Amino acid sequence: MRITEIKRMRDRAEKAYLDALDGKSLSMNGRNLTRQDIAQLKEQFDYWDRRYRKARSKGKGQPYSLVNFTGR
């Protein structure tokens, strides 16, 4: 998955979790969800958040590749 797709999934999971905390019902494709398992929504948000953080930090620890200078 690309980082943009992971971020999109993370944002959707966050919105669903926050809406559940606010007691709102969710609508998607003509279906309504009124009862939500907040713990499961939090678990999904945490999963996507971890993937997003990992994807963002990938390669930040080593910004330069090794170079061999001969001095000539």
TORGUTI-272417 format. One record per atom (N, C-alpha, C, CB): y negated, z, x negated; residue number from 1; atom name; residue in three letters. Coordinates in pm, whole numbers, plus 50000, padded with zeros to 5 digits. Glycine has a CB too. Example, Ala and Ser with C-alpha at 12.3 -4.5 7.8 and 13.67 -1.06 7.14 Angstrom:
BEGIN
<y=50569; z=50780; x=48681; i=1; at=N; aa=Ala>
<y=50450; z=50780; x=48770; i=1; at=CA; aa=Ala>
<y=50330; z=50780; x=48680; i=1; at=C; aa=Ala>
<y=50447; z=50905; x=48869; i=1; at=CB; aa=Ala>
<y=50225; z=50708; x=48715; i=2; at=N; aa=Ser>
<y=50106; z=50714; x=48633; i=2; at=CA; aa=Ser>
<y=49997; z=50787; x=48710; i=2; at=C; aa=Ser>
<y=50060; z=50572; x=48592; i=2; at=CB; aa=Ser>
This chain:
BEGIN
<y=50119; z=50000; x=49917; i=1; at=N; aa=Met>
<y=50000; z=50000; x=50000; i=1; at=CA; aa=Met>
<y=49875; z=50000; x=49913; i=1; at=C; aa=Met>
<y=50000; z=50121; x=50094; i=1; at=CB; aa=Met>
<y=49776; z=49932; x=49959; i=2; at=N; aa=Arg>
<y=49648; z=49932; x=49889; i=2; at=CA; aa=Arg>
<y=49571; z=50059; x=49922; i=2; at=C; aa=Arg>
<y=49565; z=49807; x=49926; i=2; at=CB; aa=Arg>
<y=49478; z=50093; x=49835; i=3; at=N; aa=Ile>
<y=49400; z=50215; x=49854; i=3; at=CA; aa=Ile>
<y=49319; z=50209; x=49983; i=3; at=C; aa=Ile>
<y=49308; z=50239; x=49735; i=3; at=CB; aa=Ile>
<y=49273; z=50091; x=50023; i=4; at=N; aa=Thr>
<y=49197; z=50080; x=50147; i=4; at=CA; aa=Thr>
<y=49285; z=50109; x=50269; i=4; at=C; aa=Thr>
<y=49135; z=49939; x=50159; i=4; at=CB; aa=Thr>
<y=49412; z=50065; x=50264; i=5; at=N; aa=Glu>
<y=49504; z=50093; x=50373; i=5; at=CA; aa=Glu>
<y=49539; z=50241; x=50379; i=5; at=C; aa=Glu>
<y=49632; z=50009; x=50358; i=5; at=CB; aa=Glu>
<y=49557; z=50301; x=50262; i=6; at=N; aa=Ile>
<y=49587; z=50444; x=50257; i=6; at=CA; aa=Ile>
<y=49469; z=50523; x=50311; i=6; at=C; aa=Ile>
<y=49620; z=50488; x=50112; i=6; at=CB; aa=Ile>
<y=49347; z=50484; x=50273; i=7; at=N; aa=Lys>
<y=49228; z=50554; x=50321; i=7; at=CA; aa=Lys>
<y=49215; z=50539; x=50472; i=7; at=C; aa=Lys>
<y=49101; z=50500; x=50251; i=7; at=CB; aa=Lys>
<y=49244; z=50421; x=50524; i=8; at=N; aa=Arg>
<y=49237; z=50398; x=50668; i=8; at=CA; aa=Arg>
<y=49336; z=50490; x=50742; i=8; at=C; aa=Arg>
<y=49266; z=50249; x=50701; i=8; at=CB; aa=Arg>
<y=49458; z=50502; x=50690; i=9; at=N; aa=Met>
<y=49557; z=50589; x=50751; i=9; at=CA; aa=Met>
<y=49514; z=50736; x=50741; i=9; at=C; aa=Met>
<y=49694; z=50569; x=50685; i=9; at=CB; aa=Met>
<y=49456; z=50773; x=50628; i=10; at=N; aa=Arg>
<y=49408; z=50910; x=50609; i=10; at=CA; aa=Arg>
<y=49298; z=50941; x=50710; i=10; at=C; aa=Arg>
<y=49355; z=50930; x=50464; i=10; at=CB; aa=Arg>
<y=49205; z=50847; x=50727; i=11; at=N; aa=Asp>
<y=49095; z=50867; x=50821; i=11; at=CA; aa=Asp>
<y=49146; z=50878; x=50965; i=11; at=C; aa=Asp>
<y=48995; z=50752; x=50809; i=11; at=CB; aa=Asp>
<y=49246; z=50799; x=50999; i=12; at=N; aa=Arg>
<y=49303; z=50805; x=51134; i=12; at=CA; aa=Arg>
<y=49373; z=50939; x=51157; i=12; at=C; aa=Arg>
<y=49401; z=50689; x=51156; i=12; at=CB; aa=Arg>
<y=49447; z=50985; x=51057; i=13; at=N; aa=Ala>
<y=49517; z=51113; x=51068; i=13; at=CA; aa=Ala>
<y=49416; z=51227; x=51080; i=13; at=C; aa=Ala>
<y=49610; z=51136; x=50947; i=13; at=CB; aa=Ala>
<y=49307; z=51218; x=51004; i=14; at=N; aa=Glu>
<y=49203; z=51321; x=51010; i=14; at=CA; aa=Glu>
<y=49138; z=51324; x=51148; i=14; at=C; aa=Glu>
<y=49097; z=51298; x=50901; i=14; at=CB; aa=Glu>
<y=49108; z=51207; x=51202; i=15; at=N; aa=Lys>
<y=49046; z=51200; x=51334; i=15; at=CA; aa=Lys>
<y=49139; z=51258; x=51440; i=15; at=C; aa=Lys>
<y=49010; z=51055; x=51368; i=15; at=CB; aa=Lys>
<y=49267; z=51224; x=51435; i=16; at=N; aa=Ala>
<y=49363; z=51277; x=51532; i=16; at=CA; aa=Ala>
<y=49372; z=51429; x=51522; i=16; at=C; aa=Ala>
<y=49501; z=51214; x=51512; i=16; at=CB; aa=Ala>
<y=49373; z=51480; x=51400; i=17; at=N; aa=Tyr>
<y=49381; z=51625; x=51379; i=17; at=CA; aa=Tyr>
<y=49255; z=51695; x=51432; i=17; at=C; aa=Tyr>
<y=49400; z=51657; x=51229; i=17; at=CB; aa=Tyr>
<y=49139; z=51641; x=51399; i=18; at=N; aa=Leu>
<y=49014; z=51702; x=51444; i=18; at=CA; aa=Leu>
<y=48998; z=51694; x=51596; i=18; at=C; aa=Leu>
<y=48895; z=51635; x=51377; i=18; at=CB; aa=Leu>
<y=49040; z=51582; x=51654; i=19; at=N; aa=Asp>
<y=49035; z=51569; x=51799; i=19; at=CA; aa=Asp>
<y=49127; z=51671; x=51866; i=19; at=C; aa=Asp>
<y=49074; z=51427; x=51841; i=19; at=CB; aa=Asp>
<y=49243; z=51694; x=51806; i=20; at=N; aa=Ala>
<y=49336; z=51793; x=51861; i=20; at=CA; aa=Ala>
<y=49277; z=51932; x=51854; i=20; at=C; aa=Ala>
<y=49471; z=51788; x=51787; i=20; at=CB; aa=Ala>
<y=49208; z=51961; x=51745; i=21; at=N; aa=Leu>
<y=49144; z=52092; x=51733; i=21; at=CA; aa=Leu>
<y=49034; z=52110; x=51837; i=21; at=C; aa=Leu>
<y=49086; z=52109; x=51593; i=21; at=CB; aa=Leu>
<y=48967; z=52001; x=51871; i=22; at=N; aa=Asp>
<y=48862; z=52006; x=51972; i=22; at=CA; aa=Asp>
<y=48917; z=52001; x=52114; i=22; at=C; aa=Asp>
<y=48765; z=51891; x=51951; i=22; at=CB; aa=Asp>
<y=49047; z=51980; x=52128; i=23; at=N; aa=Gly>
<y=49109; z=51975; x=52259; i=23; at=CA; aa=Gly>
<y=49089; z=51844; x=52332; i=23; at=C; aa=Gly>
<y=49057; z=52084; x=52342; i=23; at=CB; aa=Gly>
<y=49057; z=51739; x=52259; i=24; at=N; aa=Lys>
<y=49037; z=51609; x=52320; i=24; at=CA; aa=Lys>
<y=49171; z=51538; x=52335; i=24; at=C; aa=Lys>
<y=48939; z=51524; x=52237; i=24; at=CB; aa=Lys>
<y=49178; z=51449; x=52431; i=25; at=N; aa=Ser>
<y=49297; z=51366; x=52444; i=25; at=CA; aa=Ser>
<y=49274; z=51236; x=52369; i=25; at=C; aa=Ser>
<y=49332; z=51339; x=52593; i=25; at=CB; aa=Ser>
<y=49381; z=51177; x=52321; i=26; at=N; aa=Leu>
<y=49372; z=51053; x=52246; i=26; at=CA; aa=Leu>
<y=49418; z=50937; x=52332; i=26; at=C; aa=Leu>
<y=49456; z=51061; x=52117; i=26; at=CB; aa=Leu>
<y=49353; z=50822; x=52314; i=27; at=N; aa=Ser>
<y=49391; z=50700; x=52384; i=27; at=CA; aa=Ser>
<y=49414; z=50591; x=52282; i=27; at=C; aa=Ser>
<y=49285; z=50659; x=52487; i=27; at=CB; aa=Ser>
<y=49527; z=50521; x=52297; i=28; at=N; aa=Met>
<y=49555; z=50409; x=52208; i=28; at=CA; aa=Met>
<y=49643; z=50310; x=52282; i=28; at=C; aa=Met>
<y=49623; z=50458; x=52077; i=28; at=CB; aa=Met>
<y=49601; z=50186; x=52283; i=29; at=N; aa=Asn>
<y=49676; z=50078; x=52348; i=29; at=CA; aa=Asn>
<y=49708; z=50111; x=52495; i=29; at=C; aa=Asn>
<y=49805; z=50051; x=52272; i=29; at=CB; aa=Asn>
<y=49613; z=50169; x=52565; i=30; at=N; aa=Gly>
<y=49632; z=50199; x=52706; i=30; at=CA; aa=Gly>
<y=49715; z=50323; x=52733; i=30; at=C; aa=Gly>
<y=49696; z=50085; x=52771; i=30; at=CB; aa=Gly>
<y=49752; z=50396; x=52630; i=31; at=N; aa=Arg>
<y=49832; z=50518; x=52648; i=31; at=CA; aa=Arg>
<y=49745; z=50639; x=52616; i=31; at=C; aa=Arg>
<y=49959; z=50516; x=52558; i=31; at=CB; aa=Arg>
<y=49767; z=50746; x=52691; i=32; at=N; aa=Asn>
<y=49692; z=50870; x=52668; i=32; at=CA; aa=Asn>
<y=49787; z=50979; x=52619; i=32; at=C; aa=Asn>
<y=49619; z=50914; x=52797; i=32; at=CB; aa=Asn>
<y=49741; z=51052; x=52522; i=33; at=N; aa=Leu>
<y=49817; z=51165; x=52469; i=33; at=CA; aa=Leu>
<y=49735; z=51290; x=52493; i=33; at=C; aa=Leu>
<y=49851; z=51145; x=52317; i=33; at=CB; aa=Leu>
<y=49789; z=51380; x=52573; i=34; at=N; aa=Thr>
<y=49712; z=51501; x=52605; i=34; at=CA; aa=Thr>
<y=49769; z=51625; x=52538; i=34; at=C; aa=Thr>
<y=49709; z=51521; x=52754; i=34; at=CB; aa=Thr>
<y=49896; z=51627; x=52507; i=35; at=N; aa=Arg>
<y=49956; z=51741; x=52439; i=35; at=CA; aa=Arg>
<y=49985; z=51700; x=52295; i=35; at=C; aa=Arg>
<y=50085; z=51790; x=52510; i=35; at=CB; aa=Arg>
<y=49932; z=51778; x=52203; i=36; at=N; aa=Gln>
<y=49950; z=51744; x=52062; i=36; at=CA; aa=Gln>
<y=50006; z=51863; x=51987; i=36; at=C; aa=Gln>
<y=49816; z=51699; x=52000; i=36; at=CB; aa=Gln>
<y=50086; z=51832; x=51889; i=37; at=N; aa=Asp>
<y=50137; z=51935; x=51799; i=37; at=CA; aa=Asp>
<y=50044; z=51942; x=51680; i=37; at=C; aa=Asp>
<y=50285; z=51904; x=51755; i=37; at=CB; aa=Asp>
<y=49955; z=52040; x=51680; i=38; at=N; aa=Ile>
<y=49851; z=52049; x=51578; i=38; at=CA; aa=Ile>
<y=49911; z=52063; x=51439; i=38; at=C; aa=Ile>
<y=49759; z=52168; x=51608; i=38; at=CB; aa=Ile>
<y=50019; z=52139; x=51427; i=39; at=N; aa=Ala>
<y=50082; z=52157; x=51295; i=39; at=CA; aa=Ala>
<y=50134; z=52024; x=51241; i=39; at=C; aa=Ala>
<y=50197; z=52260; x=51304; i=39; at=CB; aa=Ala>
<y=50191; z=51944; x=51326; i=40; at=N; aa=Gln>
<y=50243; z=51814; x=51283; i=40; at=CA; aa=Gln>
<y=50128; z=51719; x=51247; i=40; at=C; aa=Gln>
<y=50330; z=51752; x=51393; i=40; at=CB; aa=Gln>
<y=50020; z=51723; x=51323; i=41; at=N; aa=Leu>
<y=49904; z=51640; x=51290; i=41; at=CA; aa=Leu>
<y=49844; z=51683; x=51156; i=41; at=C; aa=Leu>
<y=49799; z=51649; x=51401; i=41; at=CB; aa=Leu>
<y=49839; z=51812; x=51131; i=42; at=N; aa=Lys>
<y=49788; z=51862; x=51003; i=42; at=CA; aa=Lys>
<y=49878; z=51818; x=50889; i=42; at=C; aa=Lys>
<y=49776; z=52016; x=51005; i=42; at=CB; aa=Lys>
<y=50008; z=51821; x=50912; i=43; at=N; aa=Glu>
<y=50104; z=51778; x=50810; i=43; at=CA; aa=Glu>
<y=50084; z=51630; x=50777; i=43; at=C; aa=Glu>
<y=50249; z=51802; x=50859; i=43; at=CB; aa=Glu>
<y=50063; z=51548; x=50879; i=44; at=N; aa=Gln>
<y=50039; z=51406; x=50856; i=44; at=CA; aa=Gln>
<y=49908; z=51383; x=50781; i=44; at=C; aa=Gln>
<y=50037; z=51330; x=50990; i=44; at=CB; aa=Gln>
<y=49804; z=51456; x=50817; i=45; at=N; aa=Phe>
<y=49677; z=51443; x=50746; i=45; at=CA; aa=Phe>
<y=49696; z=51482; x=50599; i=45; at=C; aa=Phe>
<y=49568; z=51530; x=50811; i=45; at=CB; aa=Phe>
<y=49763; z=51593; x=50574; i=46; at=N; aa=Asp>
<y=49786; z=51637; x=50436; i=46; at=CA; aa=Asp>
<y=49863; z=51532; x=50356; i=46; at=C; aa=Asp>
<y=49862; z=51770; x=50435; i=46; at=CB; aa=Asp>
<y=49962; z=51471; x=50419; i=47; at=N; aa=Tyr>
<y=50042; z=51366; x=50353; i=47; at=CA; aa=Tyr>
<y=49953; z=51250; x=50310; i=47; at=C; aa=Tyr>
<y=50153; z=51316; x=50446; i=47; at=CB; aa=Tyr>
<y=49872; z=51197; x=50402; i=48; at=N; aa=Trp>
<y=49787; z=51083; x=50371; i=48; at=CA; aa=Trp>
<y=49675; z=51121; x=50276; i=48; at=C; aa=Trp>
<y=49729; z=51024; x=50499; i=48; at=CB; aa=Trp>
<y=49626; z=51244; x=50286; i=49; at=N; aa=Asp>
<y=49522; z=51290; x=50194; i=49; at=CA; aa=Asp>
<y=49575; z=51297; x=50051; i=49; at=C; aa=Asp>
<y=49470; z=51428; x=50238; i=49; at=CB; aa=Asp>
<y=49698; z=51348; x=50035; i=50; at=N; aa=Arg>
<y=49759; z=51352; x=49901; i=50; at=CA; aa=Arg>
<y=49777; z=51211; x=49846; i=50; at=C; aa=Arg>
<y=49896; z=51424; x=49906; i=50; at=CB; aa=Arg>
<y=49826; z=51118; x=49927; i=51; at=N; aa=Arg>
<y=49844; z=50979; x=49881; i=51; at=CA; aa=Arg>
<y=49711; z=50917; x=49842; i=51; at=C; aa=Arg>
<y=49910; z=50894; x=49990; i=51; at=CB; aa=Arg>
<y=49607; z=50944; x=49920; i=52; at=N; aa=Tyr>
<y=49475; z=50888; x=49891; i=52; at=CA; aa=Tyr>
<y=49419; z=50944; x=49761; i=52; at=C; aa=Tyr>
<y=49379; z=50915; x=50006; i=52; at=CB; aa=Tyr>
<y=49429; z=51075; x=49743; i=53; at=N; aa=Arg>
<y=49380; z=51136; x=49619; i=53; at=CA; aa=Arg>
<y=49456; z=51084; x=49497; i=53; at=C; aa=Arg>
<y=49392; z=51289; x=49627; i=53; at=CB; aa=Arg>
<y=49586; z=51068; x=49511; i=54; at=N; aa=Lys>
<y=49667; z=51018; x=49401; i=54; at=CA; aa=Lys>
<y=49629; z=50874; x=49368; i=54; at=C; aa=Lys>
<y=49818; z=51026; x=49436; i=54; at=CB; aa=Lys>
<y=49607; z=50792; x=49470; i=55; at=N; aa=Ala>
<y=49569; z=50652; x=49449; i=55; at=CA; aa=Ala>
<y=49431; z=50642; x=49384; i=55; at=C; aa=Ala>
<y=49570; z=50575; x=49582; i=55; at=CB; aa=Ala>
<y=49339; z=50729; x=49425; i=56; at=N; aa=Arg>
<y=49205; z=50728; x=49366; i=56; at=CA; aa=Arg>
<y=49203; z=50773; x=49222; i=56; at=C; aa=Arg>
<y=49111; z=50815; x=49447; i=56; at=CB; aa=Arg>
<y=49286; z=50871; x=49189; i=57; at=N; aa=Ser>
<y=49284; z=50926; x=49054; i=57; at=CA; aa=Ser>
<y=49372; z=50848; x=48957; i=57; at=C; aa=Ser>
<y=49328; z=51071; x=49057; i=57; at=CB; aa=Ser>
<y=49447; z=50753; x=49007; i=58; at=N; aa=Lys>
<y=49536; z=50676; x=48922; i=58; at=CA; aa=Lys>
<y=49456; z=50604; x=48814; i=58; at=C; aa=Lys>
<y=49616; z=50575; x=49006; i=58; at=CB; aa=Lys>
<y=49488; z=50633; x=48690; i=59; at=N; aa=Gly>
<y=49422; z=50567; x=48578; i=59; at=CA; aa=Gly>
<y=49295; z=50633; x=48531; i=59; at=C; aa=Gly>
<y=49393; z=50429; x=48615; i=59; at=CB; aa=Gly>
<y=49243; z=50734; x=48603; i=60; at=N; aa=Lys>
<y=49119; z=50798; x=48561; i=60; at=CA; aa=Lys>
<y=49139; z=50885; x=48437; i=60; at=C; aa=Lys>
<y=49062; z=50882; x=48673; i=60; at=CB; aa=Lys>
<y=49260; z=50930; x=48414; i=61; at=N; aa=Gly>
<y=49286; z=51014; x=48298; i=61; at=CA; aa=Gly>
<y=49284; z=50936; x=48168; i=61; at=C; aa=Gly>
<y=49417; z=51083; x=48314; i=61; at=CB; aa=Gly>
<y=49305; z=50807; x=48174; i=62; at=N; aa=Gln>
<y=49308; z=50723; x=48055; i=62; at=CA; aa=Gln>
<y=49219; z=50601; x=48077; i=62; at=C; aa=Gln>
<y=49453; z=50680; x=48022; i=62; at=CB; aa=Gln>
<y=49088; z=50618; x=48060; i=63; at=N; aa=Pro>
<y=48999; z=50505; x=48088; i=63; at=CA; aa=Pro>
<y=49005; z=50394; x=47984; i=63; at=C; aa=Pro>
<y=48859; z=50554; x=48098; i=63; at=CB; aa=Pro>
<y=49056; z=50424; x=47864; i=64; at=N; aa=Tyr>
<y=49060; z=50324; x=47759; i=64; at=CA; aa=Tyr>
<y=49203; z=50300; x=47714; i=64; at=C; aa=Tyr>
<y=48973; z=50366; x=47640; i=64; at=CB; aa=Tyr>
<y=49234; z=50176; x=47680; i=65; at=N; aa=Ser>
<y=49365; z=50148; x=47623; i=65; at=CA; aa=Ser>
<y=49354; z=50159; x=47471; i=65; at=C; aa=Ser>
<y=49417; z=50007; x=47667; i=65; at=CB; aa=Ser>
<y=49467; z=50171; x=47407; i=66; at=N; aa=Leu>
<y=49468; z=50183; x=47261; i=66; at=CA; aa=Leu>
<y=49434; z=50048; x=47198; i=66; at=C; aa=Leu>
<y=49606; z=50232; x=47211; i=66; at=CB; aa=Leu>
<y=49351; z=50055; x=47095; i=67; at=N; aa=Val>
<y=49309; z=49935; x=47023; i=67; at=CA; aa=Val>
<y=49335; z=49957; x=46875; i=67; at=C; aa=Val>
<y=49158; z=49902; x=47050; i=67; at=CB; aa=Val>
<y=49382; z=49855; x=46809; i=68; at=N; aa=Asn>
<y=49408; z=49865; x=46667; i=68; at=CA; aa=Asn>
<y=49297; z=49789; x=46592; i=68; at=C; aa=Asn>
<y=49549; z=49809; x=46632; i=68; at=CB; aa=Asn>
<y=49210; z=49862; x=46521; i=69; at=N; aa=Phe>
<y=49105; z=49801; x=46443; i=69; at=CA; aa=Phe>
<y=49152; z=49791; x=46298; i=69; at=C; aa=Phe>
<y=48973; z=49882; x=46454; i=69; at=CB; aa=Phe>
<y=49137; z=49672; x=46239; i=70; at=N; aa=Thr>
<y=49182; z=49652; x=46100; i=70; at=CA; aa=Thr>
<y=49072; z=49679; x=46001; i=70; at=C; aa=Thr>
<y=49234; z=49512; x=46081; i=70; at=CB; aa=Thr>
<y=48947; z=49678; x=46042; i=71; at=N; aa=Gly>
<y=48835; z=49707; x=45951; i=71; at=CA; aa=Gly>
<y=48792; z=49588; x=45867; i=71; at=C; aa=Gly>
<y=48871; z=49820; x=45861; i=71; at=CB; aa=Gly>
<y=48835; z=49469; x=45899; i=72; at=N; aa=Arg>
<y=48797; z=49351; x=45820; i=72; at=CA; aa=Arg>
<y=48680; z=49281; x=45878; i=72; at=C; aa=Arg>
<y=48910; z=49257; x=45808; i=72; at=CB; aa=Arg>
